Amino acid sequence: MKRRILNIIILVFGLYLIISLTKDIVRLLNSGGQVGEAEERLERMVEEERRLLVLKEEWSSEAFVEEEARNKLNMGRPGETVVILPGGEGGGANRSETTDVESKPNWKKWVELFW
C-alpha cells in the first residue's frame, strides 16, 4: 500500500515536471523569435539614424542654408539686390499660392484663421 502511494506521488511529480519543462521550452522557443524581431527592428533603426545623420549634416552646411535662403525666402547677401521676375521658377510657384488665397472670399479667410 505504501509503495503504491509512493508510486502515485512519484508519477504526479514526474507529470508536473514534464508539463513545467514543456512550458519552459515553448516559452524559450518563442523568445528566440522575439530576439530576431528585435534585432531586425534595431537594424532598421540604426539605418534610419544613419540616414537622418546624413540629412542633418547636409542641412546644416552653409551652402544648403544659403541656397534655401535664396530660393525659398528670396533673401540675398548683404549689399546684394534681390530681383524677383514674374513667371520665373520661384515667382510662378509663389504666384499660384497667392492667387489661391486671394480668390477666397474674405469671410472664409476669417473662418480659417480662427478654426
C-alpha positions, 0 to 999 in steps of 0.5 A: 500500500505504501509503495503504491502511494509512493508510486502515485506521488512519484508519477504526479511529480514526474507529470508536473515536471514534464508539463513545467519543462514543456512550458519552459521550452515553448516559452524559450522557443518563442523568445528566440523569435522575439530576439530576431524581431528585435534585432531586425527592428534595431537594424532598421533603426540604426539605418534610419539614424544613419540616414537622418545623420546624413540629412542633418549634416547636409542641412546644416552646411552653409551652402544648403542654408544659403541656397534655401535662403535664396530660393525659398525666402528670396533673401540675398547677401548683404549689399546684394539686390534681390530681383524677383521676375514674374513667371520665373521658377520661384515667382510662378510657384509663389504666384499660384499660392497667392492667387489661391488665397486671394480668390477666397472670399474674405469671410472664409479667410476669417473662418480659417484663421480662427478654426 
